Amino acid sequence: MAVKLHMNLELAGKVAIVTGGDSGIGAAVCRMLAEEGVRVVIADRRDEKGTAAALAIQQRGGTGMFVRTDVSRRAEVNALIATTLQAYGQVDILCNIAGPGAQGGQLETTEAELDRQLNGHLKGVFHCTQEVLPHMMQRRSGKIINMGSLTAYGATGDIPAYCAAFGGILAYSKSVARFAAAYNINVNTVSPGTIATPMTAAWLSQPGVKEAVLRQIPLGRLGEPEDVAAVYVFLAGLRSSTPSRRHRYHCQRWASALLTAPHTTRLRRHVVW
């Protein structure tokens, strides 16, 4: 389902790095940013999918490139930032979306699964943010938008490592927002409900799961990647800036004035100007 933002976000010519950008929500963010005139750098681990995602943007008249990156590895993140700066000379927007799906019960979660969740989610966000911050600080401008999860607010009992990783991302986002505010850098987290993506497909196909999820959603439908991407694009734009004060808000249902297809989610801003 296409989602359009009915406003000028002043994004043309900006440069965005999108981790996890080769499929699902990340790919939708890349497409929608490119439609707004943003030069998009897709960072992901799968060469074939990443290259195809960049090519799709180019075929639609946008500017996109793929840089193979494992965000849990600091050296690869360093190379990602260096490659982007060499190609475009700036980084205006960082969208931290990469991360593995949830696995493991409360007593069954192994140390390997804990490492996988913390490395793929929390460590990846930490590496990318810490590497891009000096550049944004020097330019005194930037937007950092992290993927969150409702599990960070009301943790479930069956995916402890996943909950811990997103709880860490939420706390880290607040910390970065406090630090970066003095440099005119916005830091936000977007925490969607259940979204129909390749990552959730197997889980939703289990008997009774999709029906149980839909009963909890007032609109009675699953979210689409474009629904979440529209929030990312809005937060990336200049019009998402707020006056000089500490501000935080929740939105359990996106404002219909902003989106043509609102869906249950939670959006938290950690802005301290």
PEDALIN-V68834 format. One record per residue. N is the residue number from 1. RES is the residue in one small letter. SS is DSSP state (@ for helix, = for strand, . for the rest). D_FIRST is the distance of its C-alpha to the first C-alpha in Angstrom with 2 decimals. Layout:
[[N RES SS D_FIRST] [N RES SS D_FIRST]]
//
This chain:
[[1 m . 0.00] [2 a . 3.80] [3 v . 6.46] [4 k . 9.93] [5 l . 13.31] [6 h . 15.83] [7 m . 18.89] [8 n . 20.99] [9 l . 20.93] [10 e . 23.77] [11 l . 22.34] [12 a . 23.48] [13 g . 26.00] [14 k . 25.38] [15 v = 25.41] [16 a = 23.20] [17 i = 23.85] [18 v = 20.99] [19 t = 22.41] [20 g . 20.46] [21 g . 18.34] [22 d . 18.27] [23 s . 15.49] [24 g @ 13.09] [25 i @ 12.77] [26 g @ 15.47] [27 a @ 13.96] [28 a @ 10.82] [29 v @ 13.56] [30 c @ 15.54] [31 r @ 13.12] [32 m @ 12.42] [33 l @ 16.14] [34 a @ 17.18] [35 e @ 15.37] [36 e . 17.57] [37 g . 20.60] [38 v . 21.18] [39 r = 23.17] [40 v = 21.54] [41 v = 23.63] [42 i = 21.96] [43 a = 24.29] [44 d = 24.13] [45 r . 26.60] [46 r . 25.32] [47 d @ 26.63] [48 e @ 24.85] [49 k @ 21.29] [50 g @ 22.02] [51 t @ 23.55] [52 a @ 20.70] [53 a @ 18.17] [54 a @ 20.62] [55 l @ 21.21] [56 a @ 17.57] [57 i @ 17.66] [58 q @ 21.03] [59 q @ 20.06] [60 r . 17.55] [61 g . 20.49] [62 g . 20.07] [63 t = 22.64] [64 g = 22.13] [65 m = 24.63] [66 f = 24.90] [67 v = 27.69] [68 r = 28.39] [69 t . 28.93] [70 d . 29.78] [71 v . 29.38] [72 s . 31.99] [73 r . 34.59] [74 r @ 35.97] [75 a @ 37.34] [76 e @ 33.99] [77 v @ 32.42] [78 n @ 35.41] [79 a @ 34.81] [80 l @ 31.13] [81 i @ 32.15] [82 a @ 35.09] [83 t @ 33.09] [84 t @ 30.57] [85 l @ 33.47] [86 q @ 35.30] [87 a @ 32.42] [88 y @ 31.27] [89 g . 33.98] [90 q . 31.87] [91 v . 29.19] [92 d . 27.49] [93 i = 24.61] [94 l = 24.56] [95 c = 21.50] [96 n = 22.94] [97 i . 20.31] [98 a . 22.30] [99 g . 23.81] [100 p . 24.49] [101 g . 23.25] [102 a . 25.51] [103 q . 28.58] [104 g . 32.03] [105 g . 33.62] [106 q . 35.95] [107 l . 39.04] [108 e . 37.55] [109 t . 35.90] [110 t . 38.00] [111 e @ 39.00] [112 a @ 37.05] [113 e @ 33.81] [114 l @ 34.64] [115 d @ 35.20] [116 r @ 31.93] [117 q @ 29.94] [118 l @ 32.03] [119 n @ 32.13] [120 g @ 28.48] [121 h @ 27.20] [122 l @ 30.03] [123 k @ 32.20] [124 g @ 29.40] [125 v @ 28.35] [126 f @ 32.08] [127 h @ 32.89] [128 c @ 30.15] [129 t @ 30.75] [130 q @ 34.50] [131 e @ 34.50] [132 v @ 32.37] [133 l @ 34.08] [134 p @ 37.33] [135 h @ 35.62] [136 m @ 33.57] [137 m @ 36.74] [138 q @ 38.72] [139 r @ 36.29] [140 r . 35.98] [141 s . 32.24] [142 g = 29.17] [143 k = 25.98] [144 i = 25.64] [145 i = 22.53] [146 n = 22.94] [147 m = 20.73] [148 g . 22.24] [149 s . 21.94] [150 l @ 22.76] [151 t @ 25.59] [152 a @ 27.36] [153 y . 27.83] [154 g . 28.42] [155 a . 29.32] [156 t . 29.14] [157 g . 32.27] [158 d . 31.17] [159 i . 29.70] [160 p @ 32.33] [161 a @ 31.94] [162 y @ 28.21] [163 c @ 29.00] [164 a @ 31.85] [165 a @ 29.87] [166 f @ 27.29] [167 g @ 30.15] [168 g @ 31.75] [169 i @ 28.77] [170 l @ 28.68] [171 a @ 32.44] [172 y @ 32.40] [173 s @ 29.76] [174 k @ 32.09] [175 s @ 35.02] [176 v @ 33.49] [177 a @ 32.39] [178 r @ 36.00] [179 f @ 37.38] [180 a @ 35.02] [181 a @ 35.01] [182 a @ 38.28] [183 y @ 36.70] [184 n . 33.84] [185 i = 31.27] [186 n = 28.38] [187 v = 27.46] [188 n = 24.54] [189 t = 22.97] [190 v = 19.47] [191 s = 19.64] [192 p = 16.48] [193 g . 16.78] [194 t . 15.63] [195 i = 12.50] [196 a = 11.47] [197 t . 12.94] [198 p @ 15.79] [199 m @ 18.20] [200 t @ 17.52] [201 a @ 17.14] [202 a @ 20.92] [203 w @ 21.51] [204 l @ 18.94] [205 s . 20.50] [206 q . 23.88] [207 p . 25.33] [208 g . 24.41] [209 v @ 22.40] [210 k @ 18.89] [211 e @ 20.57] [212 a @ 22.50] [213 v @ 19.57] [214 l @ 17.70] [215 r @ 21.00] [216 q . 20.96] [217 i . 17.62] [218 p . 18.23] [219 l . 14.80] [220 g . 15.24] [221 r . 12.03] [222 l . 11.42] [223 g = 9.67] [224 e = 7.07] [225 p @ 8.74] [226 e @ 6.92] [227 d @ 8.24] [228 v @ 11.57] [229 a @ 11.57] [230 a @ 11.50] [231 v @ 14.63] [232 y @ 16.21] [233 v @ 15.93] [234 f @ 17.42] [235 l @ 20.17] [236 a @ 20.94] [237 g . 21.76] [238 l @ 25.21] [239 r @ 24.15] [240 s @ 23.54] [241 s . 27.30] [242 t . 29.48] [243 p . 33.21] [244 s . 35.95] [245 r . 35.87] [246 r = 34.68] [247 h = 31.34] [248 r . 29.11] [249 y . 26.45] [250 h . 24.25] [251 c . 21.06] [252 q . 20.19] [253 r = 17.35] [254 w . 15.74] [255 a . 17.23] [256 s . 15.28] [257 a . 17.29] [258 l . 15.52] [259 l . 11.82] [260 t . 9.88] [261 a . 8.28] [262 p . 11.41] [263 h . 12.15] [264 t = 15.52] [265 t = 16.81] [266 r = 19.96] [267 l = 20.61] [268 r = 24.17] [269 r = 25.80] [270 h . 29.13] [271 v = 30.50] [272 v = 34.25] [273 w . 35.46]]
//
